[in-house]
Amino acid sequence: MAVDWSDNIVIANLADEPALSDELSMICERIEQAGEGDPIPHAVLEFHEVSYVNSSNIAQLLRLRKNLEAHNRRLILCGVSDEVMSVLMITGLNKVFSFAADLLTAIASIQITEPTEPTEPDAAQ
C-alpha cells in the first residue's frame, strides 16, 4: 500500500501479483487525477517482496515515470531483486529508471536534490 512519507514523497511497499498491478495503478491514477495546484509527490517503490515483473507491470512503471517527470518529480526503485533487475537489464530499462539500494537511500537522494524553499528576509534587517 502507498504511504505518504512526507508532503512530497509517497512510498509504496510492493508485493507480487495481483497486488503489484493494483498498487501501481493506484499510484498512476493519483498522479493523473491530481488537480491543478494539487501537490504531486515523488515516488519511491520498494521492490524487496517482488520476485518478478511482467510486461504489464513494466508498462505501468513507464507510465508512472512519464507522469511524474511531466510534473518534475522523481521515481526511484529500491530493493530490487536480482531476478527483477535482470528483466530490467535485458529490456534496457535499467538505464531508464533510477535505483537505490534501500528505502532510506532513496528518500535521502530525493531530499538532497529537492530545491529548498527560499526563506523570508528577517524583518529586523
N, C-alpha and C positions, 0 to 999 in steps of 0.2 A: 504494500500500500504506500502511496506517495504521502510524504510528510513534509510540511513546511518547516524547514530548519530555521529559517530567518525570513525577513521580509522579501529577500531577493534570491533565496536558494530553496529549491524543492529537492528532496531526496526520495528515491524510490528503491526499496529493497525488493528486487525482482526474484521470482521463482520460475521454475519450468512451466510449460504449457499446462493448462489453458490460462493460468494466471498471468503469464508473461504478456500475451496478446492483449488481455483485458487492461492490464496496468499501462502498457504503452499507449493504448487507445485513449484511456482516460487522461493521460498527460497531454497527448496531442490535442484532444478536444479542449482541454483547459486553456491551452495556448491559443488555439484557433478561435475560441469563443470569447476571449478577453475583449472587453470594450475599449474604446479609445480612452486613454488615461488610466486604465487599469494596469497595475504593475505586472510585468511579465518576469517571472523568476528565471534564474539559471537553473539547469537541471543536472543532478548527479544521479547516475544509475548504478546501483550496487548489484553486480552480477555474480557474487560468490555462490549463490544457490542455483545458478543457471548452468545446466550441463550441455545444452545445445540450442542453436538458433536455426530457424527455418527461413525460407525466402520471404514469408510474410512478416516475420519479426524484423528482418533486415530492411524491408520496405518501410515499416513503421519507424525504425530508428532514423532512416534517411529523411522521412517526412518530418519527424520531430526536430532533427538537426536543422533542416531548411527553415522551419517556422521559427525556431529560436534565433538563428542567425539573422532573419529578417527583422528581429527586434533587438539586434546587437547583444544577444545573450549566448552563453556557452552551454554546451552539452559535454559532460565528462563521463566516461565509462570507467568504473573501477572494480577491482576484484574479479577481473575476467579470467575464467579458467583457461587452461591450455587448449581444451577442445574447442571452446568458443573462439579463442584468439586464432586458432588455426583456420577456422572458417573465414574469419575476417581478413586474415592474411591472404588466403587463396583468392578471395574476391577483390583484393586490393583495398579493402575498406580500413585496414589498419593505418592507411595514410590519410583517410578522410576524418576519422573520429579522433578525439583527444582521450587519452587514457591516464589513469593514475593508479598507483599500486594499491591504495586503500582509500577509504572514505575520508579520513582526516586530511590526507594529502590533496584530495580532490577539492575539498572545501577550502583549504588554505590557498590553493592555486587560484581559485575564483576570488577570494578575498584580497589577495595580493594584487591581482590585475584590475580589480574593481576601482574605478576612479572615486576619490573621496569627495564628499560634498564640501564646497567652499565654506569657510567659516565666516561668520558675520564679523565685521571690524568692531573692535571694542569701542563702545560709546564714549568711554572716558578719554579716548585719544583724539 
